[in-house]
Amino acid sequence: MFTSQFRDRFRRGNGIPSLKAVVLGAVLLAYSCAALAQIGAGGGQSGDDPTAGVMSGGKATGVVVKDELKDFHVALAVQANTQQIAEYAAMMKSTEAANAQLKNFLEQLGKQANASDLASHGAALAQAIEMARMEDKRFLDGFSEPQKSGLREIIKRLTKADADLAQQAKELTERVRDTKATGQPIAASAQSLGRALTNFQSQQIALAEEMNVGADRKQDSAFDLPPVKRSMSFAGQPVVITTRGVISQPTAEGSQSSFKLELTADLSDLQQNITEVLHTQLDTDERCGERIALQGATLGPAEPASLAEVQLHLERWSCRGGQANEMAESNGTIEVKLTPSVGADGLLRLTPEILRVDAQGLIGELLRSGSPGETLRDKIMEAILSAVRQGADFNTTLPPAARGKTTLRRAQFQGTGSGKLLVVLEAEIRVSNEQATSLTDELKSSELKGQSSAPATVPR
């Protein structure tokens, strides 16, 4: 009750402006209650129990000073900061996008679209659900410890809603892929997904109410960049990386303005084709030296890094008197951790580290501490870094007004519930105040176009 009163006071004053009045009221309340307690309980003697109810004519009034001040501090501690307000807006936009994709899917289902079209819309829906869940996770991960404690119960409800949404999305995807499934089971599964998505969104809104993220404070706090699909080729193997972004409203700093940028690149297609991509980088056939044949590879999240595991066959050959002789050969596995960072030049870097080598004898020694292991480690890093840099290139994903004015600040890999690998880049766009106006107009126009068109495809 007391907490809700303070929250209502925050909302009427838009949060921060009324904070002084709330604090003053709490102090006066504590002072008056303590004074009455001294007068009414024992003829002017102060009680030993700070939580004792205030006495009036020998009867307790039920006012508990300690508990009320505690509720006040809890209400204050869970309030969203400016960054979280912008992040909440981005999260809700991704949830709305998932709702829009579900609506499109149901429309296609009602039109009795062919299996290919339905599968295409189903894939778009699954991707939108994944993005909504990822934004939700990112929002929750940014909570302070007091926020996690004060919002524990509603976070549990939202987490449960997220798990239910993931399960329903998985079931619908399986039904759409099932060539024997009829329209009725698919429709029933889509309706269940709709209910799960509605509950998921309701829990997000309830969380915002507790954090005092009012609708008037989250509107127009960020711009969604239309998704961009960048196609690239590795020795004939095509790989497509889809990149999405959110840019905050500008903050004026003298004659300059600053925008915050968060770019998310979906690396799932790179994961699916990582064996073919690395084949071109790792396979060697030296007459005198190492002969390496890649047998398989995987790429996955190990937040904030990523993890590449490569299975290969390695042979060591030496030449004497013009004759090549095999010294050793074995199958082996090498596991490389790739940790992203930002270099002094502002470019994305990946630091490779060999975590595990599974091989016997001389081959194991070469992979653990010899030049073959180091060469493999570096080539794996270079291949993945090249793909990530191309897929998340600012010059292809940002509006023209922001190109050349963006500085990368932070990078990390993230995973999703389905095992997809994402890379998230945080950057800053600094422009003059005049350029900020032009960029804002361009972002608004770009956002409107992005809501009514398919993702742009940029060839290599």
Secondary structure, DSSP 8 states (H G I E B T S, - for coil): -HHHHHHHHHHHTTSSTTHHHHHHHHHHHHHHHHHHHHHHSSTT---S-TT---EETTEE----HHHHHHHHHHHHHT---HHHHHHHHHHHHHHHHHHHHHHHHHHHHHTT--HHHHHHHHHHHHHHHHHHHHHHHHHHHT--HHHHHHTHHHHHHHHHHHHHHHHHHHHHHHHHH-TT--HHHHHHHHHHHHHHHHHHHHHHHHHHHHTT--HHHHTTSEEEEEEEEEEEEETTEEEEEEEEEEEE--EEETTEEEEEEEEEEE-HHHHHTHHHHHHHHH-EE-SSSEEEEEEEEEEEEETTEEEEEEEEEEEEEEEETTEEEEEEEEEEEEEEEEEEEE-TTS-EEEEEEEEEEE--HHHHHHHHHSHHHHHHHHHHHHHHHHHHHHHT-HHHHS-GGGTTSEEEEEEEEEE-TT--EEEEEEEEEEEEHHHHHHHHHHHHHHHHHHTTS--EEE--
